[in-house]
Amino acid sequence: MSQNLLESSSSRPNSRYISLGKIAKWKQTDEGFIAQSEVAQIRVSLVKEGVIRIQSSKEVSFDSNPYSIVSDTEPVEFSIKEVDGKLHLSSFLIQFQFDLNNGVCSFF
């Protein structure tokens, strides 16, 4: 029988999956927001309507994304609200939630 590679034998973080930890602070940017956690900086950018780029870095700056699938960005109108420990980023085509307690993202 084959083993499901997506199943983890442990719920603890390992070398492939490390929790971002609790978000200490965040600020809105022209493209989305930047957040600082216990472990890393996270940048969430709306690069085109319906397209979100999520980056994390242990460094102060982010890579320039030379291998990004979407190379040209377009300004997108959006709003951000903090409600019940989550950031809610909304545009015409996408709803994105970012949990400030653990960095878990969801979108639809």
N, C-alpha and C positions, 0 to 999 in steps of 0.2 A: 504494500500500500504506500502511496505517496503521502508525504506530510505537507500540510498547508504551510507555505513559507511565510505567510502573513501572520500566522498565529505566533504569539510570543509565549515562551514557557514561563515567563515572569512578567509581572506588571511593573517591575522596577526599570528605570532608565538604563540603557546600555550604550555601547559605543556608537550605535546607529541612531538611537532615539534618545535625545536628551531634552528634558523639560526646560522651557524658558524660565520657569519660576514666576513669581509674582511681579507684575509690572509696577515699578516704582513711580514712573512719571511718563507723560506723553505730551506731544504738542502737534497741532495741526500744521500741515504744510500746504503748498499750492497744489500738490498732487494727491494728498491723502494725510498720512500722519507718520511720525517717528515715535517709537516707544523705547524706554530703557527698562530692562529687567535686571534681575540679580546676575544673569549669565551673559546677556548679549543685548545689542541694540537691534531693533526690528524696524524696518521701513515698509509701509504698505502704500503703494502708489496705484492710482487709476491711470493707466497709460493710454487707453482708448476707451470709448464707451463699451462697457461689458467686459473689459480686460483688466485684471488686477495683477500686479507684480508684488510678491512678498519676498523680502530679503532679510537675512539676519547676519550679524557680524559681531565677533568678539572685539573687533577693532573699532576705532572711533569713526572711520569712514567706510563707505561701501564701494564694492567693485563697480566699474563702469558698465558691466554687462555686455562684453563683446560677443557673447554667444546667445544673446536673447533672441527668441523667436520673433518678437515684435520689436523692430528696430526704431520705427518712427512713432513718436508719441503725439497725442492730440489733447488739447485742454478739455477737461470734462467738468461739467457742473455737478457738484455733490454737496451733501451736508453730513456733518458728524455730530452725534449726540452721545453723551455718556449716561447710561441708564442701568441701574442695578448691577454695577460692577462690570459692564460690558460697553465697548464702543460700538456704535451702530453707524456705519458709513453707507449712505444711500445715494444712488444716482438713478437716472431714468431706467436703465436696464438691470441694475444689480443691487442687491441688499447684502451687505457684508457685516458680520459680527465678529468681534475680537474680545475674548474674555480676559479681563485685566488680572484675574487671579492665577491664570496658568498659561495664557498665550494661545489657547485653542481658538482656531478660526473656523467659521462656517459662512457659506454664502449661497445665495439662490437668486 
